[in-house]
C-alpha cells in the first residue's frame, strides 16, 4: 500500500474527501518528522513510537579494496510498534 492507497482507504472509512484526508495525512507525517528531527519521540497509543536512535561510530570496509573506512556516529529514525499493533500482525 502506498500513500495514495492509504488516502483512498481512509476517505472511504471516514466519508471525508480525498483532498482533506491527504492534507491530514501529510500534516501528521510532517509533525512526526519534525518532532523526531528535534530528538523527541512521538507515541501513538496502540500503534507505536517513532523515535530517534543514536548509532555509534564504527569501522566499515570498502567492498572493492577491502580498506577500513571510518563511519561517523549519526542519528537515525526508528519505529517501535505498540502491543496491539504487534498482536494484530501475529
C-alpha positions in Angstrom: 0.0 0.0 0.0 1.3 3.4 -0.9 0.2 6.9 0.3 -2.5 7.2 -2.4 -4.0 3.8 -1.4 -3.9 4.9 2.2 -5.7 8.1 1.4 -8.4 6.2 -0.6 -8.9 3.7 2.3 -9.2 6.5 5.0 -11.5 8.6 2.8 -13.8 5.5 2.3 -13.9 4.8 6.0 -14.4 8.3 7.2 -16.6 9.8 4.4 -14.2 12.7 4.0 -12.9 13.9 0.7 -9.6 12.5 -0.6 -8.2 16.1 -0.6 -9.0 16.6 3.1 -7.6 13.2 4.0 -4.5 13.7 2.0 -3.9 17.0 3.7 -4.4 15.5 7.2 -2.1 12.6 6.5 0.6 14.9 5.1 0.3 17.2 8.1 0.6 14.3 10.5 3.7 13.0 8.7 5.3 16.4 8.8 4.7 16.8 12.5 6.2 13.3 13.2 9.2 14.1 11.0 9.8 17.5 12.6 9.4 16.1 16.2 11.8 13.2 15.6 14.3 15.5 13.9 14.3 17.6 17.1 15.4 14.5 19.1 12.0 13.8 20.6 9.7 10.8 20.3 6.1 10.6 19.1 3.9 7.9 20.7 0.6 6.9 19.2 -1.2 4.7 21.7 -2.0 1.3 20.3 0.1 2.0 17.2 3.7 2.6 18.2 6.5 5.0 18.8 8.6 7.0 16.4 11.9 7.9 17.9 15.5 9.0 17.1 18.2 6.5 17.8 22.0 7.1 18.0 24.3 4.9 16.0 27.8 4.6 17.3 30.9 5.3 15.3 32.3 2.2 13.7 34.7 0.9 11.1 33.3 -0.4 7.8 35.1 -2.0 4.8 35.3 -0.8 1.2 34.0 -3.8 -0.7 36.3 -3.1 -3.7 39.5 -2.6 -1.9 38.9 -4.1 1.5 40.3 -0.9 3.1 38.9 0.1 6.5 36.6 3.1 6.3 35.6 5.1 9.4 31.8 5.6 9.7 30.9 8.5 11.9 28.2 8.4 14.6 24.7 9.5 13.4 21.1 9.8 14.5 18.6 7.7 12.6 14.8 7.5 12.8 13.3 4.3 14.3 9.8 2.9 14.8 8.8 0.6 17.6 5.3 -1.0 17.2 2.9 -1.0 20.1 1.5 -4.2 21.6 -1.9 -4.0 19.9 -0.2 -3.5 16.5 2.1 -6.5 17.2 -0.9 -8.6 18.2 -2.9 -7.7 15.1 0.0 -8.7 12.8 0.6 -12.1 14.6 
